[in-house]
Amino acid sequence: MSNFVYFEPPTATTNLFGGAITALLPPGIVDASLFRQIPDNQEIFLYPNSSISIVVEILQRAEPNDLCEAVKFHFDSLAQDNSAQMSSVSEVTILESTGDNTPSPVILHGRQLVSKFNQVNADDVRILMALYRVETKGVDVMLTMNVPVTAASDSGAVGEEGFNAVKGDFESVARSLRIVDVGLFV
């Protein structure tokens, strides 16, 4: 049985990177910078009572010009960083434009098997990503949600039910993310 706690849908706008980017984040989510150092190009938030994380990061523009290939490139880079034993992409879609200056996000749903802390058995982690390419500044803004469905230690895993519940959170965050000030990307 999972100890996952489902939160209400996001209702308040959160300022990221000093307000240059905004998004609706789930209530009750914890800013990781309160208890650990976070790189300047990242904002990381954690769900209490689970190992789910939401990461917003500013990266150098990936080489593929095709946005679907670019989001796959970022997914593969994450798999390599995680030393994933296996990774697969199940879906890539493009959301419609919001009509403002924020690029339409390219959404990826994937899966990685990752052994953490030198464990023999791998965790089954679902990865949800959104790529916002800011062509004029040569950057890719990435929104990533890491959802451990099963974990070797069974701590922090949320199961399929928990994953299905937080997919809605990810969609809300992805649709609400706004790039307010491109001056952030120097």
C-alpha positions as CSV (number, residue, x, y, z in Angstrom):
1,M,0.0,0.0,0.0
2,S,1.3,3.4,-1.0
3,N,1.6,6.3,1.4
4,F,1.0,8.8,-1.5
5,V,-1.0,11.9,-0.6
6,Y,-2.9,13.4,-3.5
7,F,-3.1,17.2,-3.6
8,E,-5.9,19.4,-4.8
9,P,-5.4,20.9,-8.3
10,P,-3.0,23.9,-8.5
11,T,-4.7,27.2,-7.6
12,A,-2.0,29.8,-7.0
13,T,0.7,31.0,-9.4
14,T,4.3,30.4,-8.2
15,N,7.1,32.7,-9.3
16,L,10.1,30.8,-10.6
17,F,13.6,32.3,-11.3
18,G,12.6,35.5,-9.5
19,G,9.3,35.8,-11.3
20,A,10.8,35.6,-14.9
21,I,8.8,32.3,-15.2
22,T,5.5,31.5,-13.5
23,A,3.4,28.3,-13.2
24,L,0.6,26.9,-11.2
25,L,2.2,24.3,-8.8
26,P,0.2,21.9,-6.6
27,P,-0.5,23.2,-3.1
28,G,1.6,21.6,-0.4
29,I,4.5,21.0,-2.7
30,V,7.9,21.8,-1.0
31,D,10.6,24.0,-2.5
32,A,13.8,21.9,-2.4
33,S,16.0,25.0,-2.0
34,L,14.7,25.2,1.6
35,F,16.9,22.3,2.6
36,R,19.6,21.8,-0.1
37,Q,21.6,23.8,-2.6
38,I,20.1,23.9,-6.1
39,P,21.9,25.1,-9.2
40,D,21.0,28.5,-10.5
41,N,19.5,27.1,-13.7
42,Q,17.0,24.9,-11.8
43,E,14.0,25.2,-9.5
44,I,13.1,21.9,-7.8
45,F,9.9,21.0,-5.9
46,L,9.1,17.9,-4.0
47,Y,5.9,16.2,-3.0
48,P,5.8,15.4,0.7
49,N,5.3,11.7,1.6
50,S,6.7,10.5,-1.8
51,S,9.7,10.7,-4.0
52,I,7.9,12.7,-6.7
53,S,9.8,15.8,-7.9
54,I,9.1,18.6,-10.3
55,V,12.1,20.3,-11.9
56,V,12.1,23.4,-14.0
57,E,15.5,24.1,-15.7
58,I,17.0,26.3,-18.2
59,L,19.3,24.5,-20.6
60,Q,21.3,25.3,-23.7
61,R,19.3,24.6,-26.8
62,A,19.6,21.0,-27.9
63,E,20.9,20.4,-31.4
64,P,17.8,18.7,-33.0
65,N,15.8,21.3,-34.8
66,D,12.7,19.1,-34.7
67,L,11.0,19.7,-31.4
68,C,9.9,16.1,-30.9
69,E,13.4,14.9,-31.5
70,A,14.7,17.7,-29.2
71,V,12.5,16.6,-26.2
72,K,13.7,13.0,-26.9
73,F,17.3,14.2,-26.8
74,H,16.6,15.8,-23.3
75,F,15.0,12.5,-22.2
76,D,17.9,10.5,-23.3
77,S,20.3,12.9,-21.6
78,L,18.4,12.4,-18.4
79,A,18.5,8.6,-18.8
80,Q,22.3,8.8,-19.2
81,D,22.6,11.1,-16.2
82,N,20.5,8.7,-14.2
83,S,22.5,5.7,-15.4
84,A,19.2,4.2,-16.4
85,Q,19.3,0.4,-17.1
86,M,16.4,0.9,-19.6
87,S,14.5,3.9,-20.9
88,S,11.6,4.2,-23.3
89,V,9.4,6.9,-24.7
90,S,5.7,6.1,-24.9
91,E,4.3,9.4,-26.3
92,V,5.3,12.7,-27.6
93,T,2.7,15.4,-28.3
94,I,2.6,19.2,-28.9
95,L,0.2,21.3,-26.9
96,E,-1.6,24.2,-28.6
97,S,-0.2,27.7,-28.2
98,T,-1.4,29.7,-25.3
99,G,-1.4,32.8,-27.5
100,D,1.2,34.7,-25.4
101,N,5.0,34.8,-25.8
102,T,5.5,31.4,-24.2
103,P,6.3,28.7,-26.9
104,S,3.9,25.8,-27.2
105,P,5.3,22.9,-25.1
106,V,6.3,19.6,-26.5
107,I,5.2,16.9,-24.0
108,L,6.9,13.6,-23.6
109,H,5.8,10.6,-21.5
110,G,8.5,8.0,-20.8
111,R,9.9,5.5,-18.4
112,Q,13.3,4.7,-16.9
113,L,14.6,1.9,-14.8
114,V,17.1,3.5,-12.4
115,S,19.1,1.9,-9.6
116,K,19.5,4.4,-6.8
117,F,22.2,4.4,-4.1
118,N,23.9,1.3,-5.6
119,Q,20.8,-0.9,-5.1
120,V,20.6,-4.2,-7.1
121,N,17.0,-3.7,-8.1
122,A,16.0,-0.8,-10.2
123,D,13.2,1.7,-9.5
124,D,10.5,2.1,-12.1
125,V,10.4,5.9,-12.7
126,R,7.9,7.5,-15.0
127,I,9.2,10.7,-16.6
128,L,6.9,13.5,-17.8
129,M,8.6,16.3,-19.7
130,A,7.7,19.5,-21.4
131,L,10.1,21.4,-23.6
132,Y,9.6,25.1,-24.2
133,R,12.1,26.2,-26.9
134,V,13.0,29.9,-26.8
135,E,14.5,30.2,-30.3
136,T,15.5,33.9,-30.0
137,K,17.7,33.1,-26.9
138,G,19.0,29.7,-27.8
139,V,17.6,28.0,-24.7
140,D,15.3,25.1,-23.9
141,V,13.2,25.5,-20.8
142,M,12.5,22.0,-19.5
143,L,9.7,21.0,-17.1
144,T,10.3,17.5,-15.8
145,M,8.2,15.4,-13.3
146,N,9.9,12.3,-11.9
147,V,7.4,9.8,-10.5
148,P,8.7,6.6,-8.9
149,V,6.0,4.0,-9.5
150,T,7.9,1.2,-7.8
151,A,11.0,1.4,-5.8
152,A,13.5,-1.2,-4.6
153,S,13.3,0.1,-1.1
154,D,9.5,0.7,-1.4
155,S,10.0,4.2,0.1
156,G,8.5,7.0,-1.9
157,A,6.9,4.9,-4.6
158,V,3.4,5.9,-5.5
159,G,2.2,2.9,-7.7
160,E,0.1,3.2,-10.8
161,E,-2.7,4.9,-9.0
162,G,-0.5,7.6,-7.7
163,F,1.1,8.1,-11.1
164,N,-2.3,8.4,-12.7
165,A,-3.3,11.0,-10.1
166,V,-0.2,13.2,-10.6
167,K,-0.4,13.1,-14.4
168,G,-3.1,15.7,-14.0
169,D,-0.8,17.9,-11.9
170,F,1.8,17.7,-14.6
171,E,-0.6,18.7,-17.3
172,S,-1.8,21.7,-15.2
173,V,1.7,22.9,-14.6
174,A,2.7,22.4,-18.3
175,R,-0.3,24.3,-19.5
176,S,0.1,27.1,-17.0
177,L,3.9,27.7,-17.3
178,R,4.6,31.2,-18.7
179,I,7.8,32.8,-19.7
180,V,7.2,36.4,-18.4
181,D,10.7,37.9,-18.9
182,V,13.0,36.5,-21.6
183,G,15.7,38.8,-20.2
184,L,16.4,35.9,-17.8
185,F,18.1,34.1,-20.7
186,V,21.3,36.1,-21.0
